[in-house]
Amino acid sequence: MERGGEDTIATVISDFQSRGATANDRIGIIGLLGLGAAEKLRTAVADVVDLNHAFTRIRLVKPAAEIDWMRLGAWYSDRAMSAVAENLITGLTERHLCDLCERAWVPAGGETGIHFFGLNPDGGPRLPCAAPDSVRA
């Protein structure tokens, strides 16, 4: 299936039709769908069903393996926050804080994704950013 184009929902409808969907079919939607796209989809099929609530309800039940991964992630996060708390001194940059976090979890098997720090030496508001800055504590 071609992605996007000038009219993404038209491409989706065309793909459904090429797979045998007809105007008598029902289509289930999970996620956001703009009003214009929803109206176009409603003209192509008999019914558009909002599955967001049902999907969310199903996802609230976690299998044991997923809970184990959450525990492991929390353990990595705890190690990282402890490393920052124990080693934070004036003059460190956000990049230094990222290094502290990684040294806390990488040797234990953790992998790096992104870090959100928002140091502001002036004391005013500063939103955390996924790309660490050279601002100093």
C-alpha positions in Angstrom: 0.0 0.0 0.0 1.3 3.5 -0.9 1.6 5.7 2.2 0.0 9.1 2.5 -0.1 11.1 -0.7 -2.4 14.0 -1.1 -5.3 12.2 0.5 -4.3 9.5 3.0 -7.8 8.3 3.8 -8.6 7.9 0.0 -5.5 5.7 -0.2 -6.7 3.6 2.8 -10.2 3.3 1.2 -8.7 2.3 -2.1 -6.6 -0.3 -0.3 -9.6 -1.7 1.5 -11.5 -2.0 -1.7 -8.6 -3.7 -3.5 -8.8 -6.3 -0.7 -12.4 -6.9 -1.3 -14.1 -4.4 1.0 -17.5 -3.2 -0.2 -20.0 -0.5 0.8 -21.7 -3.2 3.0 -18.7 -3.7 5.3 -17.9 -2.4 8.7 -14.5 -0.8 9.6 -13.2 -0.6 13.1 -11.0 2.4 14.1 -8.5 2.5 16.9 -6.8 5.9 17.4 -7.6 9.4 16.2 -9.4 9.9 13.0 -10.2 13.5 11.8 -13.7 14.5 11.0 -13.0 14.8 7.3 -11.4 11.4 7.1 -14.2 9.9 9.1 -16.8 11.4 6.8 -15.0 10.0 3.7 -14.7 6.6 5.3 -18.4 6.6 6.2 -19.3 7.2 2.5 -17.2 4.1 1.5 -18.5 1.5 4.0 -21.8 0.7 5.8 -20.5 1.4 9.3 -17.4 2.9 11.0 -17.0 1.5 14.5 -15.1 3.3 17.3 -13.0 0.6 19.0 -11.0 2.9 21.2 -12.9 2.1 24.4 -12.8 -1.7 23.9 -9.2 -1.6 22.9 -8.2 0.4 26.0 -10.2 -1.9 28.3 -8.4 -5.0 26.8 -5.0 -3.3 27.2 -5.7 -2.6 30.9 -5.3 -6.3 31.6 -1.6 -7.0 31.6 -0.1 -10.4 31.2 2.6 -11.4 33.7 5.4 -11.1 31.2 4.4 -7.4 30.5 4.3 -6.7 34.3 7.8 -8.2 34.6 9.1 -5.9 31.9 7.5 -2.9 33.7 9.2 -3.9 36.9 12.6 -4.2 35.1 12.0 -0.8 33.5 11.2 0.7 36.9 14.3 -0.8 38.4 16.4 0.8 35.6 14.7 4.1 36.2 15.3 3.9 40.0 19.0 3.2 39.4 19.3 6.2 37.0 17.5 8.6 39.4 19.6 7.4 42.3 22.8 8.0 40.3 21.6 11.5 39.5 20.6 12.3 43.1 23.9 10.9 44.4 26.2 12.7 41.9 24.5 16.0 41.0 26.8 18.9 41.6 26.9 22.5 40.4 28.4 22.7 37.0 27.2 19.4 35.5 25.4 19.7 32.2 22.3 17.8 31.0 24.8 15.7 29.0 26.6 14.8 32.2 23.2 13.8 33.7 22.5 11.5 30.7 25.9 9.9 31.2 25.1 9.3 34.9 21.8 7.6 33.9 23.4 5.4 31.3 26.3 4.3 33.6 23.6 3.2 36.1 21.7 0.9 33.7 23.8 0.0 30.7 26.2 -2.3 32.7 23.0 -4.1 34.0 21.7 -4.7 30.5 19.7 -1.5 30.0 19.6 0.2 26.6 19.5 3.9 25.9 16.4 5.5 24.4 16.0 9.2 25.1 16.5 11.3 28.2 14.4 14.3 29.3 16.2 16.8 31.5 15.3 20.4 32.0 18.0 22.2 34.0 17.5 25.9 34.5 20.2 27.7 36.5 18.0 30.8 36.6 15.3 29.1 38.5 12.5 29.9 35.9 10.5 27.4 34.0 12.2 25.3 31.3 10.5 22.4 29.6 12.5 19.1 29.5 13.8 18.3 26.1 14.7 15.0 24.5 18.0 16.4 23.3 20.3 17.2 26.2 21.7 20.7 26.3 25.0 22.1 27.6 23.3 24.3 30.2 24.9 23.8 33.6 23.3 23.0 37.0 
